[in-house]
Amino acid sequence: MQAWRVHTHGEPREVMRLDEVPAPEPGEGEVRLRVLAANVNFPDALLCRGQYQIRPDLPFTPGVEVCGETEDGRRVIANPRLPHGGFAEYVTADARALLPAPEALDDAEAAALHIGYQTGWFGLHRRAGLRAGETLLVHAAAGGVGSAAVQLGKAAGATVIGVAGGKAKARTAEELGCDLVIDRHAEDIVARVKEFTGGRGADVVYDPVGGDAYTASAKSVAFEGRIVVVGFAGGTVPAPALNHALVKNYAILGLHWGLYNTKDPAAVRACHEELTRLADAGAIRPLVSERVPLDRAADAVQRVADGTTTGRLVVLPATGAAR
C-alpha cells in the first residue's frame, strides 16, 4: 500500500515521503481499516516537527483521525494507532474505540467531526459550562478547530464573536453564523469585544492560538468569565499573569481532549452521540474546504502548519470510494 512516512523531523513538506509499504497488521484488540478519508490536524504538523507530546519512532505515518471502513463493511470514525497514521491506504485502530460515522455526513465530513468537535464540546460544556444567552469569543473562528467551536456555541444558544485573520477568513466566520466577526488584521479585538458587549466582555473565550490571542483573551474576558486554553497554533505558549486572573475573577481552564480517551471513554462515546444528534439535526457540519488526493497530503499538512487554510483539509486515499 501507499503511505506517507516521516523519516526525520522537520517541516512536513520536507520530511514526509510517499512510500510503498506493507499494510499494517492489527495487534490484539485492534482492527484494520480501509481509509476512506483522513482529516489534517495541526498536531500532524507537530508530529512531523517532533514537537508533539507523543513522539513515535521514525519512520512513522502521521494522520490522527480518519473515517474508515471495517472488513465487515461498517463506516466508522477512528484514531489510528501510531506509527501507522491516517495518511495511508490502511490503518489499524483500537476495536473498542471505533465510533459509527454519522449518516448525515459524507466521508470527509465524518473524518473531520471527531477531534475538533469533541475538543469543542468538552471545552465549552464540560470545562467552561457554557450557557444559553452567554457570549462566546472564538479565536481562529474560520479554522478547523475554531469553526467547530462556533457551530457548537450557536447550537448551545450562545452569542458568538469570531476572530479571524483577513477578509476572506472573516467572510467565512460570518457564513458560519457568528454574531460579530473581528478581523484581527484590521481591528482591535479588545475594543470591539467591549463595544459589542457594553463593556462587560465575553463570558467564555475559546483559544486554540495562544500568544497574542491569549493576551487579548485575558483583556476581553468578563467578570467570572472562563478562558479555555485549547492549543498554541500561533507558536507561542503564553505565561498567564495570575494576579490579573485574581483581580478580575476569571478562570483559566486547560483542555487536552486526548486524556478523556483514557480517563473517561464513556464520556467520549456520549459526546459522539450528542454530536451525531446535532449533525443529524443540521446544527453542526464540519467545514471541509478542500478534499485532496493522497499524493498531495504533505502539501496539505504544510499548509495547515503555516496557518493559511480555512476550515478543514481532508485527504482522500485512492482506495477510498468516498461517499
C-alpha positions in Angstrom: 0.0 0.0 0.0 1.0 3.7 -0.2 1.7 5.6 3.0 3.3 8.9 3.8 6.1 8.5 6.2 8.3 10.8 8.2 11.9 9.7 8.2 13.4 12.7 10.0 11.9 15.6 11.9 11.2 18.9 10.2 8.7 20.8 8.1 6.0 18.5 6.8 6.6 19.3 3.1 10.3 18.5 3.5 10.2 15.4 5.7 7.1 13.5 4.5 7.7 10.9 1.8 5.2 8.7 0.0 6.4 5.2 0.3 5.2 1.7 -0.7 4.9 -0.4 2.4 3.1 -3.5 3.6 -0.4 -2.9 5.1 -0.2 -2.8 8.9 -1.2 -6.0 10.7 -3.7 -5.5 13.6 -2.5 -6.5 17.1 -4.5 -7.8 19.9 -7.8 -5.8 20.3 -7.2 -4.0 17.0 -8.9 -3.9 13.6 -7.6 -2.9 10.2 -9.5 -0.2 8.4 -9.5 0.9 4.8 -9.1 4.6 4.9 -11.9 6.5 3.3 -10.8 10.0 4.4 -8.1 11.3 6.7 -8.6 14.8 8.3 -5.5 17.0 8.6 -4.9 18.4 12.1 -2.3 20.8 13.4 -0.9 18.0 15.6 0.1 16.2 12.4 2.5 19.1 11.7 3.8 19.0 15.3 4.4 15.2 14.9 6.4 15.9 11.8 8.4 18.5 13.7 8.9 16.3 16.7 7.2 18.8 18.9 4.0 16.9 19.8 3.6 15.3 23.3 3.7 11.9 21.5 6.9 11.1 19.6 6.6 7.9 17.6 9.7 6.2 16.5 11.0 7.1 13.0 9.8 6.4 10.4 6.1 6.9 11.1 2.9 7.9 9.2 1.1 11.0 10.6 -2.7 11.4 10.4 -4.5 11.2 13.8 -8.2 10.8 12.7 -9.9 9.0 9.9 -13.2 7.8 8.5 -12.6 4.2 7.6 -14.3 1.0 6.6 -14.0 -2.2 8.6 -13.6 -5.6 6.9 -17.3 -6.3 7.5 -18.3 -3.1 5.8 -19.0 -0.7 8.6 -18.2 3.0 8.2 -16.5 4.3 11.3 -14.5 7.1 12.8 -11.2 6.2 14.5 -7.9 7.4 15.8 -5.3 5.3 14.1 -2.6 3.6 16.2 0.7 5.3 15.5 3.2 4.7 13.9 0.5 3.7 11.3 -1.3 7.0 10.9 -4.1 8.0 8.6 -2.2 9.4 5.5 -2.2 5.9 4.1 -4.5 3.4 2.4 -4.9 1.2 5.5 -4.5 1.8 9.3 -5.1 -0.1 12.5 -7.2 1.1 15.4 -8.5 0.1 18.8 -11.6 -2.0 18.1 -13.3 -0.8 21.3 -12.8 2.9 20.4 -14.5 2.8 17.0 -17.4 5.2 16.6 -20.1 4.9 14.0 -19.8 7.6 11.3 -23.0 9.8 11.2 -25.2 9.0 8.2 -25.8 12.7 7.7 -22.1 13.3 6.9 -20.0 12.2 4.0 -16.6 10.5 4.5 -14.6 13.7 4.5 -17.0 15.5 6.9 -17.1 12.4 9.2 -13.3 12.3 9.3 -13.4 16.0 10.5 -16.0 15.5 13.1 -14.1 13.8 15.8 -11.2 15.6 17.5 -12.1 19.2 16.7 -15.7 18.8 17.7 -15.0 16.6 20.7 -12.5 19.2 21.8 -15.0 22.0 21.3 -17.8 20.1 23.1 -15.7 19.2 26.2 -14.1 22.6 26.3 -17.3 24.6 26.0 -19.6 22.3 28.0 -17.7 20.2 30.4 -14.9 22.6 31.2 -16.5 26.1 30.7 -20.1 25.3 31.4 -21.3 27.5 28.5 -25.0 28.5 29.0 -27.6 29.8 26.6 -27.6 33.6 26.4 -23.9 33.9 27.3 -21.3 35.5 25.0 -18.6 33.2 23.5 -15.4 34.6 21.9 -13.7 32.2 19.5 -10.2 32.8 18.2 -9.3 31.4 14.7 -13.0 31.2 14.0 -12.6 30.2 10.4 -10.1 27.4 11.1 -10.9 23.8 11.7 -11.0 23.9 15.5 -12.5 27.4 15.7 -15.2 26.7 13.2 -16.3 23.7 15.3 -16.5 25.9 18.4 -18.5 28.5 16.6 -21.1 25.9 15.5 -21.3 24.3 18.9 -21.6 27.7 20.5 -24.5 28.6 18.3 -26.1 25.2 18.9 -25.9 25.9 22.6 -27.8 29.2 22.3 -24.7 31.5 22.9 -24.0 34.8 21.2 -20.8 34.1 19.3 -18.0 36.6 18.5 -15.5 35.2 16.0 -11.9 36.4 15.5 -10.4 35.8 12.1 -7.3 36.9 10.2 -8.1 38.7 6.9 -11.1 39.5 4.8 -11.6 36.0 3.3 -11.5 34.3 6.7 -13.8 37.0 8.2 -16.3 36.2 5.5 -16.1 32.5 6.3 -16.7 33.3 10.0 -19.8 35.3 9.0 -21.1 32.5 6.9 -20.7 30.2 9.9 -23.2 32.3 11.8 -21.0 34.5 14.1 -23.0 37.4 15.6 -19.9 39.6 15.3 -16.7 39.0 13.3 -13.5 40.8 14.2 -10.7 40.9 11.6 -7.6 40.8 13.8 -5.5 42.3 11.0 -7.6 45.4 10.8 -9.4 45.8 14.2 -8.6 46.0 17.9 -10.0 42.8 19.4 -10.4 44.0 22.9 -12.1 47.3 21.9 -14.5 45.6 19.6 -15.5 43.0 22.2 -16.0 45.6 24.9 -18.1 47.7 22.5 -20.2 44.8 21.4 -20.8 43.6 25.0 -21.4 47.0 26.5 -18.1 46.9 28.3 -18.8 43.6 30.0 -16.6 41.3 27.9 -17.1 37.7 26.8 -18.3 35.1 29.3 -16.3 32.3 27.6 -13.2 32.6 25.5 -12.1 29.6 23.3 -8.4 30.0 22.5 -6.6 27.5 20.2 -4.0 30.0 19.2 -2.0 31.3 22.3 0.5 34.1 22.1 -1.1 37.5 21.3 -4.5 35.9 21.1 -4.3 34.8 24.8 -3.3 38.4 25.7 -6.4 39.6 24.0 -8.4 36.9 25.7 -7.4 38.0 29.2 -8.3 41.6 28.4 -11.6 40.6 26.8 -13.0 38.1 29.3 -15.9 39.2 31.6 -16.1 39.2 35.4 -16.3 35.5 36.4 -15.6 34.5 32.8 -13.8 31.4 31.6 -10.8 31.2 29.2 -10.5 27.7 27.7 -6.9 27.1 26.5 -7.1 24.5 23.7 -3.7 24.9 22.0 -0.9 27.1 20.7 -1.3 27.2 16.9 0.3 30.7 17.0 3.5 29.1 18.1 3.9 30.9 21.4 2.9 29.4 24.7 1.7 32.3 26.9 2.7 32.7 30.6 -0.6 33.9 32.2 -0.4 36.7 34.8 -2.2 35.0 37.7 -2.5 38.3 39.6 -4.7 39.5 36.7 -6.9 36.4 36.9 -7.2 37.1 40.7 -8.2 40.8 40.5 -10.6 40.2 37.6 -12.1 36.9 38.9 -11.9 34.7 35.8 -10.9 31.1 35.4 -8.2 29.7 33.1 -9.1 26.2 32.0 -6.9 23.7 30.2 -8.4 21.3 27.7 -6.5 18.3 26.3 -9.2 16.1 24.8 -6.9 13.0 24.4 -6.9 12.4 28.1 -10.6 11.7 28.1 -9.9 8.7 25.8 -8.1 7.0 28.6 -9.7 8.5 31.7 -13.4 8.7 30.7 -14.0 6.8 27.4 -17.7 6.6 28.3 -17.9 10.4 28.2 -16.3 10.3 24.7 -19.0 8.0 23.4 -21.7 10.1 25.0 -20.2 13.2 23.4 -20.2 11.4 20.0 -23.8 10.5 20.4 -24.6 14.2 21.0 -22.5 15.3 18.1 -24.3 12.8 15.9 -27.6 14.1 17.0 -26.6 17.7 16.2 -25.3 16.6 12.8 -28.5 14.8 12.0 -30.4 17.9 13.0 -28.2 20.1 10.8 -27.0 22.1 13.7 -23.3 21.3 13.0 -21.5 20.3 9.9 -17.7 20.2 9.5 -16.4 23.0 7.3 -14.4 20.9 4.7 -12.8 23.5 2.4 -10.7 21.0 0.4 -10.7 17.3 -0.4 -7.2 16.4 -1.6 -5.8 13.2 -3.1 -3.3 11.1 -1.2 -0.4 12.3 -3.3 -0.9 15.9 -2.0 -1.1 15.0 1.7 2.3 16.5 2.6 1.4 19.8 1.0 -1.9 19.8 2.9 -0.2 19.2 6.2 2.3 22.0 5.5 -0.5 24.5 4.6 -2.2 23.7 7.9 1.1 24.2 9.7 1.5 27.6 8.0 -2.0 28.7 9.1 -3.0 29.6 5.5 -6.1 27.3 5.4 -9.8 27.9 6.1 -11.8 25.1 7.6 -10.6 21.5 7.1 -8.4 19.9 4.6 -9.2 16.2 4.2 -7.1 13.6 2.4 -8.9 11.0 0.3 -6.7 7.9 -0.4 -7.1 6.4 -3.9 -8.6 3.3 -2.5 -11.4 5.2 -0.7 -14.6 5.3 -2.7 -15.7 8.4 -0.8 -19.4 9.0 -0.4 
